[in-house]
Amino acid sequence: MAAVWLADDQRLDREVAVKVLSDVLASEPDYVERFDREARTAAALSHPNLVGIFDYGSDDGRPFLVMDWVE
């Protein structure tokens, strides 16, 4: 469904995880809607055992989430 990458947030000097919806699924409106729902739901939750959501967007038609990086 998606790939998760370790990235460097250069503005805030921290490591983050970036989850990117696959190319194939990014062209399917149902999956994009599901990914959007996941982002909104996760962003509304706050708990020590859940990763925090920092950003959500789209780049070149591929939705992504920026989250806490947990080793």
C-alpha positions in Angstrom: 0.0 0.0 0.0 2.7 2.5 1.0 6.4 2.8 1.6 7.9 4.4 4.7 11.2 6.3 4.4 13.5 7.9 7.0 13.9 11.5 6.2 15.7 14.6 7.6 13.5 17.5 8.6 16.1 20.3 7.9 13.9 23.1 9.1 13.5 21.6 12.6 16.7 19.5 12.7 15.1 16.1 13.4 14.6 12.7 11.7 11.1 12.0 10.6 9.3 9.1 8.8 7.6 9.8 5.5 4.9 7.4 4.4 4.2 7.6 0.6 1.3 5.9 -1.1 2.4 3.7 -3.9 2.2 4.9 -7.5 -0.4 2.3 -8.5 -2.7 3.1 -5.5 -2.2 6.9 -5.9 -4.2 6.6 -9.1 -7.1 4.9 -7.4 -9.5 7.5 -5.8 -10.7 4.9 -3.2 -7.2 4.3 -1.9 -6.4 8.0 -1.9 -9.5 8.6 0.2 -8.5 5.8 2.5 -5.0 7.3 3.0 -6.6 10.7 3.6 -8.8 9.2 6.3 -5.8 7.5 7.9 -4.0 10.8 8.0 -7.0 12.7 9.6 -7.7 9.9 12.1 -4.0 9.5 13.2 -3.6 13.3 13.5 -6.7 13.5 15.8 -5.1 10.9 18.2 -2.6 11.7 20.9 -1.0 8.9 23.0 2.5 8.0 24.1 2.3 4.7 22.2 1.3 6.3 18.9 3.5 8.2 16.4 2.6 11.8 16.0 1.6 13.2 12.6 3.4 16.4 11.5 2.2 17.0 8.0 0.1 15.5 5.2 0.1 16.4 1.6 0.7 15.4 -2.0 3.7 15.6 -4.3 3.2 14.9 -8.0 -0.1 13.3 -7.2 1.2 10.9 -4.6 -0.1 11.5 -1.0 2.3 11.4 1.9 2.3 11.6 5.7 5.2 13.0 7.7 5.4 11.3 11.2 7.5 10.8 14.2 10.5 8.6 13.4 10.7 5.6 15.8 13.7 3.3 15.6 
